[in-house]
Amino acid sequence: MAPDDPSDTPTHAGAPNALIHETSPYLLQHAYNPVHWQPWGAEAIEQARLEDKPIFLSVGYSTCYWCHVMERESFEDDAVADYLNTHFVPVKVDREERPDVDDIYMTAVQVMSGRGGWPMSVFIEPVNMEPFFAGTYFPTHDVGNTPGFYSLLESVVDAWTDPKKRPQLEGGADRLATAVRQRVGAIPMAVQPDRSVVDSAVSQIMSSYDSTDGGYGGAPKFPMPSWLELLLVVRWDQPEVQASIMHTLDRMAMGGMYDQVGGGFHRYSTDAQWLVPHFEKMLYDNGQLAGLYARVGVAGGNGFHRAIAAEICDYVLRDMRDPSGAFWSAQDAEANAREGATYIWTPDSFEAALRAGGHDDADIAFARSAFGVGPEPNYIDPHHPQDPTWVLHLPEQPSALARSHGMSGRAFHMKLLPIMATLKAARDARDQPGIDDKVLASWNGLMIEGLADTGRLLDRPDLVQAAVEAATAIQVRMWSQDGLKRSMRGDTVAIDAFLEDYALLAGGVLAVHHATGDEAWLQWAQALIEQATTRFWTEGAGWYDMPEDDPSLFVRGRSLHDGAMPCGTSAMLRNFVTLGERTGDAAWFDRARATAVTIGSVLKASPRSMPVAIAAVHRLNQLQPIADDLALASVTRGAVTASVQDMPATLAEGETARMTVTLKMQPSWHVTLPTTTSEFAMPVRIEAGDASLSVVVDWPEGHAFSGPAGTMQVLSDTAEIPLTLTRTQASDEPVSIIVTFQACDDRVCEPPVTHRFGADG
């Protein structure tokens, strides 16, 4: 039986659940839900195993609007809570505290549905912690043909408890987990990225440029500072690229996505015009955008961009600063369960606020013109369609608005300042969005960098000093020789840091060194990087985002994608280049090159997915040119060592060469021959390294292996695979082949490995 309509959900003031002992604001928000939430950890996992119950994992964050909606609709509903408590072990995770858990299970959501988002809802079998169903927000009740959350719970319980259905469910978990391993745990092909990746990335980004409204792509529009930073670093000298950067920064700052009254950027724009935002504000966005606006403002001589950079920093220092000197994480999108309630206006409330502040009719008309408060509303909340409202924005850049009013830019600014102060005071009297007041090392690294760069470029010593104080707070309270911590709230410091924390904090510390010249900051940045190398670098495989000793996770993952923030690998590559440039020590360039090799195939295949890494590769090429290809004769990946014998350095057109690929496997491991088709294991592939080569492989006979997927033909121990390589057309490319394999034993398969072999190694 489905629960009653939860629209009038009562407030639960009973006994708290296990989250009451946590420090995360998000987890504490759910501490009085009737759901018996537990934090992620060994205790919850062991309970699920002992009771033979699936884990229901719910992942979100404190300023997530739809997380609040699902809480009100489902997690505060007694009937839903009773059903969850009876049939599942419910676990809550703050994605901002545990990006490792979030990345792995979000990949499962994306594999299943082709999209992602929060709240994340995942059902996990507890033995191997493999997901068998994953989604995002679910309404409590069925909507048309779409099942609601309660119906989904019933379906899961039916499959879990039915002896005929459960094996299918567990088989689905194995397949889904394999797909996740292949995405987040696979070792990319080792390739030295050449200069073409820079051109490809710029071309891909510019091909999506919106010449009307700015930005790259359509609605919803995210600021994507890493894309803009790449264009700035590598192609500022190209007029069309420079114009796109300037136009995009103009439109972002003119729109409602920028808080015209209080400063700072909201998370993203729901439309293509940058007008109506999703109203949460994130520290990491504002840290990156402050530095970007400052750099472009100086490079382009644009006073508007420099002003925006300063306003962002002033907003963060006013509203987001922890007493320690570090910075809080985010401001919520809603107040009183209404998204944007603090920020939106009606014409009446707009006029009333100004009159209460002593402004006359002329001021009010001027303010309405300046902030786009026209006759038609520009924002209608779908949950409150009866209340049309306005999001304040600038219809034109301030210099154009000044001209339209017959004023100089300075006169326009001076007239607008008291109006903004009056509106800000009126807005401050409203209920305010909640603040997630935890301090995260990585996010603070981005804000520290933004403050240090903006202060240095705009001659604002106070901003540089704020960066110094924040870095000092983290150094004193969150770091020791034993390692960095990720999260701090009040006096509680928790969770060992991940790669992104080390990499992004080191980037902020390097920016402080640049702004102050104090060598102590350079030394600390190097210490952070050496700690990170010990914890997260694996020779031949590259950087992992998490340590390898977490038994609760079924894969050791890594993100090779610069999204809202740079991924740890990209940030570390950038740090190496900066240190090489700053110290003159070529060893840092060598480490940058080694990192670039581990992700070279990703940069070639999807260049705009890692713009921070590509910008670093560009800088590295400018500082110390590198070869365009990498050749290795032998490589070890997991249980397999692969090598190539008798490969020539070159082949003329029509020339043929015989060579041998040798795969040496550890005892009990095997690889699958291509004569077998299996959805569980990728067969060995040997391909030509470029289009001018063709390859014919003489596959050896294997032996039969019977496993969960049936009987397959496999190779084990040491397998020698002869092949013939022919140059079919003239080419100056060096000879190379590409070998792909996946090692398996009788229980599990390692992530597939792809590697390019050349003749020079």
KOLTOR-642857 format. One line per field, with one value per residue (C-alpha): residue in three letters; x, y, z. Coordinates in steps of 0.02 Angstrom, whole numbers. Layout:
! residues N
marlum <- c(ala  ...)
px <- c(X  ...)
py <- c(Y  ...)
pz <- c(Z  ...)
This chain:
! residues 761
marlum <- c(met  ala  pro  asp  asp  pro  ser  asp  thr  pro  thr  his  ala  gly  ala  pro  asn  ala  leu  ile  his  glu  thr  ser  pro  tyr  leu  leu  gln  his  ala  tyr  asn  pro  val  his  trp  gln  pro  trp  gly  ala  glu  ala  ile  glu  gln  ala  arg  leu  glu  asp  lys  pro  ile  phe  leu  ser  val  gly  tyr  ser  thr  cys  tyr  trp  cys  his  val  met  glu  arg  glu  ser  phe  glu  asp  asp  ala  val  ala  asp  tyr  leu  asn  thr  his  phe  val  pro  val  lys  val  asp  arg  glu  glu  arg  pro  asp  val  asp  asp  ile  tyr  met  thr  ala  val  gln  val  met  ser  gly  arg  gly  gly  trp  pro  met  ser  val  phe  ile  glu  pro  val  asn  met  glu  pro  phe  phe  ala  gly  thr  tyr  phe  pro  thr  his  asp  val  gly  asn  thr  pro  gly  phe  tyr  ser  leu  leu  glu  ser  val  val  asp  ala  trp  thr  asp  pro  lys  lys  arg  pro  gln  leu  glu  gly  gly  ala  asp  arg  leu  ala  thr  ala  val  arg  gln  arg  val  gly  ala  ile  pro  met  ala  val  gln  pro  asp  arg  ser  val  val  asp  ser  ala  val  ser  gln  ile  met  ser  ser  tyr  asp  ser  thr  asp  gly  gly  tyr  gly  gly  ala  pro  lys  phe  pro  met  pro  ser  trp  leu  glu  leu  leu  leu  val  val  arg  trp  asp  gln  pro  glu  val  gln  ala  ser  ile  met  his  thr  leu  asp  arg  met  ala  met  gly  gly  met  tyr  asp  gln  val  gly  gly  gly  phe  his  arg  tyr  ser  thr  asp  ala  gln  trp  leu  val  pro  his  phe  glu  lys  met  leu  tyr  asp  asn  gly  gln  leu  ala  gly  leu  tyr  ala  arg  val  gly  val  ala  gly  gly  asn  gly  phe  his  arg  ala  ile  ala  ala  glu  ile  cys  asp  tyr  val  leu  arg  asp  met  arg  asp  pro  ser  gly  ala  phe  trp  ser  ala  gln  asp  ala  glu  ala  asn  ala  arg  glu  gly  ala  thr  tyr  ile  trp  thr  pro  asp  ser  phe  glu  ala  ala  leu  arg  ala  gly  gly  his  asp  asp  ala  asp  ile  ala  phe  ala  arg  ser  ala  phe  gly  val  gly  pro  glu  pro  asn  tyr  ile  asp  pro  his  his  pro  gln  asp  pro  thr  trp  val  leu  his  leu  pro  glu  gln  pro  ser  ala  leu  ala  arg  ser  his  gly  met  ser  gly  arg  ala  phe  his  met  lys  leu  leu  pro  ile  met  ala  thr  leu  lys  ala  ala  arg  asp  ala  arg  asp  gln  pro  gly  ile  asp  asp  lys  val  leu  ala  ser  trp  asn  gly  leu  met  ile  glu  gly  leu  ala  asp  thr  gly  arg  leu  leu  asp  arg  pro  asp  leu  val  gln  ala  ala  val  glu  ala  ala  thr  ala  ile  gln  val  arg  met  trp  ser  gln  asp  gly  leu  lys  arg  ser  met  arg  gly  asp  thr  val  ala  ile  asp  ala  phe  leu  glu  asp  tyr  ala  leu  leu  ala  gly  gly  val  leu  ala  val  his  his  ala  thr  gly  asp  glu  ala  trp  leu  gln  trp  ala  gln  ala  leu  ile  glu  gln  ala  thr  thr  arg  phe  trp  thr  glu  gly  ala  gly  trp  tyr  asp  met  pro  glu  asp  asp  pro  ser  leu  phe  val  arg  gly  arg  ser  leu  his  asp  gly  ala  met  pro  cys  gly  thr  ser  ala  met  leu  arg  asn  phe  val  thr  leu  gly  glu  arg  thr  gly  asp  ala  ala  trp  phe  asp  arg  ala  arg  ala  thr  ala  val  thr  ile  gly  ser  val  leu  lys  ala  ser  pro  arg  ser  met  pro  val  ala  ile  ala  ala  val  his  arg  leu  asn  gln  leu  gln  pro  ile  ala  asp  asp  leu  ala  leu  ala  ser  val  thr  arg  gly  ala  val  thr  ala  ser  val  gln  asp  met  pro  ala  thr  leu  ala  glu  gly  glu  thr  ala  arg  met  thr  val  thr  leu  lys  met  gln  pro  ser  trp  his  val  thr  leu  pro  thr  thr  thr  ser  glu  phe  ala  met  pro  val  arg  ile  glu  ala  gly  asp  ala  ser  leu  ser  val  val  val  asp  trp  pro  glu  gly  his  ala  phe  ser  gly  pro  ala  gly  thr  met  gln  val  leu  ser  asp  thr  ala  glu  ile  pro  leu  thr  leu  thr  arg  thr  gln  ala  ser  asp  glu  pro  val  ser  ile  ile  val  thr  phe  gln  ala  cys  asp  asp  arg  val  cys  glu  pro  pro  val  thr  his  arg  phe  gly  ala  asp  gly)
px <- c(0  68  81  -39  -7  146  116  71  214  226  386  465  532  557  718  861  941  1126  1166  1150  1332  1396  1463  1409  1268  1186  1186  1125  980  921  959  776  700  598  710  843  987  1164  1324  1430  1546  1584  1444  1304  1383  1402  1222  1161  1264  1207  1024  1035  959  1003  1077  979  1109  1051  1183  1161  1223  1154  1115  1035  856  790  871  761  609  637  666  501  404  478  605  491  343  308  247  399  514  435  455  636  678  599  671  832  983  967  1133  1158  1314  1365  1441  1549  1629  1646  1678  1747  1581  1487  1595  1582  1395  1356  1443  1319  1175  1246  1272  1092  1004  1124  1115  1153  1111  1065  986  1064  967  1060  1016  1168  1193  1299  1419  1524  1445  1392  1243  1096  981  1021  931  910  754  594  425  342  191  173  158  71  169  321  334  358  482  366  325  510  546  412  483  658  598  498  652  769  659  606  727  695  719  864  997  947  962  1134  1189  1134  1239  1392  1366  1334  1487  1593  1535  1577  1750  1783  1738  1818  1952  2022  2202  2207  2327  2497  2521  2621  2496  2558  2511  2359  2262  2267  2200  2066  2009  1996  1904  1779  1743  1729  1614  1485  1505  1339  1374  1208  1209  1387  1442  1478  1325  1141  1030  1056  1217  1357  1500  1635  1784  1905  1853  1873  2040  2102  2050  2133  2297  2317  2224  2205  2300  2164  2033  1882  1930  1966  1798  1707  1789  1747  1569  1538  1604  1499  1338  1368  1397  1248  1125  1027  1153  1260  1188  1173  1139  1246  1385  1441  1382  1240  1270  1205  1077  920  903  1019  1019  1103  944  859  981  976  1000  1127  1300  1454  1625  1716  1626  1662  1845  1879  1776  1857  2029  1966  1878  2033  2149  2036  2001  2186  2225  2080  2085  1903  1850  1684  1772  1894  1748  1659  1817  1827  1641  1652  1793  1702  1546  1643  1734  1570  1456  1561  1707  1732  1797  1959  1992  1951  1789  1623  1560  1394  1234  1067  953  797  726  566  555  547  688  761  645  783  832  673  562  392  376  284  415  552  470  425  603  671  540  577  759  716  724  606  511  660  773  643  625  814  829  693  780  951  895  771  613  493  308  323  394  552  536  388  423  339  293  213  145  23  166  258  422  579  761  869  989  1077  993  1157  1336  1354  1446  1301  1172  1266  1262  1076  1049  1164  1289  1472  1516  1573  1416  1307  1402  1390  1203  1177  1278  1153  1010  1103  1137  952  898  1029  968  788  842  942  782  706  733  905  962  1052  1241  1341  1473  1597  1770  1833  2018  1998  1864  1965  2114  2014  1954  2128  2195  2055  2089  2277  2269  2135  2228  2392  2320  2204  2323  2210  2326  2175  2126  2303  2301  2135  2212  2360  2245  2140  2294  2366  2203  2207  2392  2374  2210  2193  2370  2513  2658  2536  2429  2296  2115  1972  1839  1829  1675  1701  1833  1803  1924  1879  1906  2075  2100  2080  2190  2083  2113  2302  2307  2188  2254  2432  2373  2304  2464  2567  2457  2492  2678  2661  2570  2683  2853  2864  2964  2879  2723  2824  2895  2724  2655  2797  2765  2581  2627  2750  2619  2495  2620  2644  2457  2386  2518  2546  2691  2628  2447  2449  2347  2200  2076  2070  2187  2191  2149  1962  1872  1699  1723  1721  1839  1980  1919  1982  1895  1977  1856  1866  1688  1633  1807  1971  1996  2143  2250  2230  2266  2421  2486  2461  2553  2704  2717  2701  2835  2952  2924  2939  3093  3187  3201  3175  3125  2954  2935  2981  2842  2721  2770  2746  2571  2528  2577  2455  2308  2369  2239  2100  2164  2169  1999  1904  2012  1884  1845  2011  2043  2150  2266  2275  2316  2456  2520  2521  2623  2741  2768  2804  2928  3010  2954  2917  2908  2743  2739  2793  2867  2879  2935  2856  2719  2644  2461  2390  2409  2481  2649  2638  2789  2831  2982  3060  2966  3055  3075  3006  2921  2918  2761  2727  2855  2807  2875  2846  2843  2776  2667  2699  2574  2642  2505  2520  2465  2275  2247  2199  2146  2006  2037  1938  1859  1747  1608  1573  1485  1592  1768  1845  1945  2124  2137  2292  2271  2382  2444  2385  2284  2437  2470  2376  2396  2361  2367  2404  2305  2372  2261  2195  2113  1937  1891  1722  1662  1505  1483  1499  1645  1771  1936  2074  2263  2358  2536  2644  2563  2660  2553  2639  2579  2620  2623  2617  2636  2492  2523  2666  2682  2812  2727  2837  2786  2668  2533  2393  2361  2205  2178  2078  2146  2023  2032  1893  1807  1841  1908  2028  1986  2031  2201  2246  2428  2523  2690  2823  2993  3105  3088)
py <- c(0  170  306  450  609  685  865  907  811  837  897  753  798  623  531  568  436  395  550  657  616  683  858  876  1004  895  741  841  905  724  678  692  605  452  354  263  339  283  365  275  152  -23  -30  -1  -120  -257  -236  -255  -413  -492  -451  -492  -326  -211  -42  109  244  424  552  741  902  1033  1168  1050  1107  940  852  958  917  729  743  834  718  549  547  639  528  396  262  279  281  125  31  86  42  -130  -189  -90  -19  167  260  448  523  705  708  856  757  594  630  454  372  501  478  288  275  426  333  192  317  381  205  160  320  419  566  609  730  746  680  517  359  194  16  -89  -273  -275  -420  -336  -163  -169  -64  -149  0  185  348  524  611  509  583  482  432  364  500  434  283  333  238  339  305  196  85  72  14  -120  -181  -194  -291  -407  -448  -461  -585  -692  -840  -838  -651  -619  -707  -595  -443  -496  -533  -357  -290  -382  -309  -134  -141  -201  -53  66  -11  14  198  252  121  89  135  245  209  289  421  581  717  823  1000  940  916  1104  1144  1010  1073  1253  1198  1094  1232  1369  1262  1273  1461  1554  1716  1790  1763  1707  1544  1379  1270  1291  1294  1258  1359  1333  1458  1328  1434  1296  1314  1502  1485  1369  1491  1633  1539  1464  1578  1752  1818  1759  1898  1783  1683  1840  1914  1756  1763  1947  1924  1773  1859  2012  1914  1807  1960  2055  1912  1857  1717  1855  1927  2109  2171  2062  2004  1828  1702  1578  1399  1404  1482  1384  1475  1521  1708  1689  1767  1648  1556  1403  1507  1413  1491  1380  1430  1337  1434  1602  1562  1515  1657  1791  1750  1729  1898  1980  1903  1944  2117  2157  2073  2157  2324  2300  2393  2301  2133  2197  2264  2096  2009  2126  2111  1921  1928  2058  1949  1795  1891  1964  1811  1653  1676  1556  1628  1533  1637  1495  1489  1399  1291  1355  1453  1367  1397  1414  1499  1438  1296  1418  1427  1601  1677  1790  1859  1884  2039  2099  2276  2322  2251  2331  2502  2486  2444  2596  2715  2650  2691  2872  2861  2965  2927  2972  2852  2714  2738  2738  2578  2488  2531  2482  2313  2263  2272  2294  2265  2076  1954  1861  1722  1613  1481  1320  1280  1452  1499  1620  1734  1807  1889  1972  1921  2077  2090  2220  2237  2309  2326  2469  2580  2563  2592  2749  2815  2779  2888  3023  2994  2954  2781  2848  2952  2802  2695  2826  2844  2655  2623  2691  2605  2439  2470  2503  2345  2243  2307  2262  2091  2062  2085  1934  1754  1705  1546  1420  1413  1253  1305  1165  1206  1096  1095  1083  1217  1332  1303  1375  1523  1557  1558  1675  1797  1794  1820  1956  2047  2039  2094  2230  2297  2245  2198  2158  2017  1946  1954  1862  1725  1714  1700  1564  1464  1485  1423  1264  1237  1255  1163  1037  983  893  784  639  710  835  826  865  942  1057  1120  1218  1127  960  908  749  638  605  716  655  696  848  921  909  967  1115  1173  1166  1274  1402  1401  1428  1579  1647  1623  1719  1862  1875  1808  1715  1556  1467  1449  1372  1246  1200  1176  1055  962  942  873  748  686  668  572  445  420  432  405  232  211  162  197  380  471  398  508  399  287  103  36  73  -97  -16  31  -98  0  124  265  420  561  619  760  944  992  1124  1102  1039  854  806  742  902  1011  912  924  1113  1121  1029  1152  1300  1231  1199  1377  1450  1353  1319  1136  1027  880  960  963  779  743  847  747  582  636  695  525  434  535  564  451  541  710  650  566  702  858  980  861  906  1089  1121  979  1038  1216  1143  1039  1197  1289  1141  1141  1327  1308  1143  1066  881  743  704  518  395  224  88  -91  -164  -115  -196  -167  -263  -450  -438  -383  -345  -325  -318  -397  -361  -201  -95  92  132  48  110  100  -81  -146  -285  -336  -485  -459  -538  -473  -567  -566  -634  -665  -694  -866  -897  -748  -754  -647  -688  -730  -630  -792  -780  -654  -607  -464  -493  -483  -382  -492  -453  -330  -288  -141  -36  125  235  226  198  29  -136  -283  -469  -568  -755  -795  -945  -1083  -1051  -1165  -1174  -1080  -1103  -955  -855  -807  -985  -1066  -954  -979  -893  -870  -891  -904  -834  -810  -763  -684  -667  -533  -454  -265  -184  -2  16  198  322  402  484  415  301  119  80  -43  -31  -177  -193  -328  -364  -483  -595  -735  -851  -713  -539  -444  -298  -140  -154  -85  -4  36  100  16  101  47  171  107)
pz <- c(0  -49  84  97  1  89  37  216  293  481  559  652  822  888  929  809  698  689  587  743  782  616  581  399  384  253  363  511  405  400  580  633  482  533  413  515  417  450  388  259  343  403  531  405  279  408  464  286  264  427  395  209  159  14  56  0  -29  -40  -88  -92  -16  99  -30  -157  -194  -257  -110  2  -103  -92  95  120  5  52  193  314  268  402  281  168  319  394  231  210  389  376  211  184  274  231  213  188  109  90  -84  -35  106  10  -175  -193  -149  -253  -409  -410  -384  -493  -633  -603  -618  -782  -851  -811  -862  -970  -851  -671  -532  -350  -246  -301  -258  -271  -218  -173  -136  22  -10  -144  -128  -310  -366  -452  -479  -480  -514  -449  -382  -370  -321  -184  -289  -465  -597  -752  -811  -708  -544  -386  -248  -146  -295  -333  -156  -170  -336  -264  -113  -225  -330  -180  -86  -234  -257  -444  -469  -353  -459  -604  -491  -431  -609  -656  -512  -580  -753  -690  -576  -722  -826  -683  -663  -847  -834  -671  -642  -814  -851  -1007  -1148  -1119  -1253  -1252  -1300  -1444  -1493  -1588  -1427  -1395  -1568  -1550  -1381  -1441  -1597  -1499  -1374  -1505  -1613  -1474  -1445  -1431  -1525  -1469  -1282  -1245  -1170  -1253  -1277  -1239  -1087  -948  -952  -829  -811  -856  -798  -849  -1033  -1026  -938  -1076  -1211  -1116  -1092  -1266  -1390  -1317  -1468  -1587  -1607  -1625  -1470  -1370  -1422  -1367  -1195  -1170  -1233  -1122  -966  -1006  -1024  -871  -763  -836  -809  -659  -631  -555  -395  -450  -274  -162  -278  -318  -446  -427  -483  -662  -778  -818  -985  -1128  -1083  -913  -842  -720  -608  -501  -346  -242  -229  -224  -158  -297  -435  -357  -321  -502  -576  -469  -535  -713  -716  -643  -772  -919  -848  -846  -1013  -1101  -1008  -957  -801  -790  -777  -647  -546  -551  -490  -342  -303  -300  -174  -68  -66  -9  126  188  183  171  289  433  599  567  411  290  190  201  59  -8  12  -15  -164  -58  94  176  49  -98  -222  -243  -113  -44  -214  -317  -323  -375  -444  -284  -167  -272  -263  -79  -32  -123  -52  123  88  44  -146  -253  -414  -522  -426  -439  -628  -645  -541  -639  -801  -736  -666  -801  -696  -842  -868  -892  -763  -809  -679  -637  -506  -569  -389  -366  -538  -461  -406  -558  -506  -571  -563  -566  -713  -819  -990  -1056  -999  -873  -997  -1122  -984  -933  -1110  -1125  -971  -1037  -897  -881  -821  -653  -629  -671  -546  -408  -435  -431  -273  -144  -236  -224  -40  -8  -101  -10  159  113  55  214  313  226  278  215  128  235  232  227  351  329  263  121  80  -109  -124  -12  -126  -271  -169  -101  -279  -335  -193  -215  -402  -392  -254  -348  -515  -450  -318  -174  -30  78  -38  -38  152  157  48  167  318  238  187  361  441  337  365  554  580  438  393  477  427  438  300  251  307  189  300  451  542  700  800  714  577  484  332  254  102  -76  -226  -271  -97  -111  -292  -280  -111  -180  -326  -205  -103  -260  -300  -126  -157  -321  -234  -81  -136  31  -1  144  37  -104  18  85  -91  -126  37  -7  -178  -106  18  -124  -230  -91  -72  -247  -382  -455  -574  -745  -702  -649  -519  -424  -334  -179  -80  -120  53  66  79  67  -118  -257  -369  -344  -451  -536  -626  -788  -821  -778  -739  -614  -539  -610  -575  -466  -609  -711  -560  -515  -694  -686  -520  -591  -736  -617  -502  -649  -708  -533  -475  -637  -585  -740  -629  -610  -799  -801  -677  -780  -933  -841  -788  -963  -1034  -919  -985  -1163  -1243  -1149  -1207  -1386  -1382  -1288  -1276  -1207  -1063  -979  -1022  -867  -915  -1095  -1042  -936  -1082  -1188  -1056  -1043  -1230  -1224  -1083  -1133  -1299  -1292  -1422  -1506  -1466  -1335  -1366  -1234  -1263  -1106  -985  -830  -791  -645  -673  -849  -920  -1105  -1219  -1404  -1488  -1659  -1698  -1829  -1807  -1979  -2126  -2305  -2409  -2453  -2327  -2205  -2036  -1922  -1735  -1577  -1436  -1273  -1130  -967  -839  -653  -590  -599  -715  -898  -1046  -1168  -1350  -1481  -1541  -1386  -1365  -1185  -1101  -946  -1017  -1157  -1277  -1325  -1471  -1573  -1692  -1804  -1726  -1870  -2031  -2141  -2061  -2070  -1953  -1969  -1806  -1794  -1638  -1541  -1480  -1306  -1180  -1113  -955  -872  -769  -726  -910  -974  -1064  -1151  -1243  -1147  -1139  -976  -910  -1052  -1222  -1379  -1516  -1687  -1807  -1974  -1993  -2165  -2216  -2341  -2387  -2373  -2202  -2090  -1934  -1827  -1818  -1676  -1626  -1498  -1381  -1273  -1143  -985  -854  -760  -634  -578  -478  -546  -695  -687  -786  -971  -1021  -1188  -1227  -1378  -1413  -1520  -1579  -1489  -1312)
